[in-house]
Amino acid sequence: MDEELTVDTLIAKLKDKDDKVRAAAWQAAGKVGAPAMKPLAALAQDGALEVSRSAVRAMWAIVRYVGRPGAEAERKATVDALLGLFRDAQQPIQLRRDMVWMLSEIIQDGEIQVDGAAQFLSDAELREDVRAALQRVPGGNSIAALKAGLEAAPEDYKPAIAASLRARGIEVPGVPDLKLKPTKQTSVKPVGR
């Protein structure tokens, strides 16, 4: 793209009927940064299928661009924008899941609010994505969020959170490891008994 992209030109190009124009726009979206996140999230909800996909791809392009070394201010602004959008329960569930994974790419442990993250571990629609994302973010706040989530989680989900804690090197007594539990009955007897 020859011209400098702004939020408005990015959105206009993503709405274009020509797939080549849309593709060039989302591929160049990184430099537009955090100010584009809210309009892109709105476009992802309201656009036609390919327009929505292009909007989500543009969001990913921004996440990858701001995650580069030396872009701390841009990264922080994008994290703040994504967190604000993610907390909005009016956002479609799939877009919120995408945001969880976007955040897992660029969020730093100190930016994780333990109570807020733990709350989403009880949300049946988001908990698996939040758990897996917290598992991959290094540091104490992500572990604390997993521990808090373990305390508040329904019984059927505690083994999944415990597995994430174990993957991070934390012992979790009292919660079974489902990998060690048989999945079906068998008549085979253990050897030597």
LODREN-524094 format. One line per 5 residues: number of its first residue (from 1); their letters; for each residue z, y, x of C-alpha. Coordinates in steps of 0.25 Angstrom, whole numbers. Layout:
NUM	A	Z:Y:X  ...
END
This chain:
1	MDEEL	0:0:0  -4:13:6  4:23:-3  20:24:-1  26:16:-13
6	TVDTL	37:23:-21  44:16:-32  35:22:-43  22:17:-35  28:4:-33
11	IAKLK	31:2:-48  17:7:-52  10:-3:-42  19:-15:-46  14:-12:-61
16	DKDDK	0:-12:-56  -9:-22:-63  -16:-25:-49  -8:-36:-42  -12:-31:-29
21	VRAAA	-6:-18:-31  7:-24:-36  8:-33:-24  5:-22:-14  16:-14:-21
26	WQAAG	27:-25:-21  24:-28:-7  26:-14:-3  38:-11:-11  48:-13:0
31	KVGAP	48:1:5  50:7:-9  65:1:-9  77:1:-18  72:13:-27
36	AMKPL	61:3:-32  71:-8:-36  75:-3:-50  60:0:-54  56:-13:-48
41	AALAQ	66:-21:-56  62:-14:-69  47:-17:-66  51:-32:-63  57:-32:-78
46	DGALE	46:-25:-85  33:-28:-78  23:-38:-81  25:-51:-73  18:-48:-60
51	VSRSA	23:-33:-61  37:-39:-62  35:-49:-50  29:-37:-42  42:-29:-45
56	VRAMW	51:-40:-40  42:-42:-28  44:-27:-25  59:-28:-26  58:-40:-16
61	AIVRY	49:-32:-7  60:-21:-7  71:-30:-4  64:-36:8  60:-22:13
66	VGRPG	74:-16:12  80:-29:19  73:-26:32  82:-22:44  85:-7:45
71	AEAER	84:-4:30  98:-4:26  98:8:17  86:2:9  92:-12:8
76	KATVD	105:-6:3  98:3:-8  90:-10:-12  102:-18:-13  109:-8:-22
81	ALLGL	97:-7:-31  96:-22:-32  111:-23:-35  110:-13:-46  98:-19:-52
86	FRDAQ	104:-33:-51  117:-29:-58  109:-24:-70  110:-36:-80  97:-30:-87
91	QPIQL	88:-35:-76  81:-48:-79  88:-60:-73  77:-64:-64  76:-50:-58
96	RRDMV	91:-50:-55  89:-64:-48  78:-58:-40  88:-46:-36  99:-56:-32
101	WMLSE	89:-62:-22  84:-48:-17  98:-44:-15  101:-56:-7  91:-52:3
106	IIQDG	96:-38:6  111:-37:1  122:-37:11  135:-44:9  143:-31:8
111	EIQVD	134:-26:-4  138:-38:-12  148:-35:-22  157:-48:-23  161:-46:-38
116	GAAQF	147:-42:-42  140:-54:-35  151:-64:-40  149:-59:-54  134:-63:-54
121	LSDAE	138:-77:-49  143:-80:-64  130:-75:-70  122:-88:-74  109:-81:-72
126	LREDV	111:-75:-58  122:-83:-52  113:-92:-44  105:-81:-38  117:-73:-35
131	RAALQ	124:-85:-29  113:-89:-20  111:-74:-16  125:-72:-12  125:-85:-4
136	RVPGG	114:-79:5  121:-65:7  129:-66:20  143:-60:20  157:-60:13
141	NSIAA	153:-53:0  143:-63:-4  153:-75:-1  164:-67:-9  154:-65:-21
146	LKAGL	151:-80:-21  166:-83:-20  169:-74:-32  158:-80:-39  163:-94:-37
151	EAAPE	176:-90:-43  169:-84:-56  158:-94:-57  157:-104:-68  161:-118:-64
156	DYKPA	147:-123:-64  142:-112:-54  154:-113:-44  147:-124:-36  135:-115:-34
161	IAASL	143:-104:-29  152:-113:-20  139:-118:-14  135:-104:-10  149:-102:-4
166	RARGI	148:-115:4  134:-111:9  141:-99:14  152:-107:21  163:-105:11
171	EVPGV	171:-117:7  172:-118:-8  183:-128:-12  184:-133:-27  169:-131:-30
176	PDLKL	161:-144:-29  149:-144:-20  138:-148:-30  130:-154:-19  140:-165:-17
181	KPTKQ	141:-168:-32  132:-180:-37  121:-175:-47  121:-188:-55  128:-201:-57
186	TSVKP	125:-213:-48  129:-228:-47  128:-228:-32  141:-230:-26  145:-224:-12
191	VGR	143:-233:0  156:-240:5  164:-240:-8
END
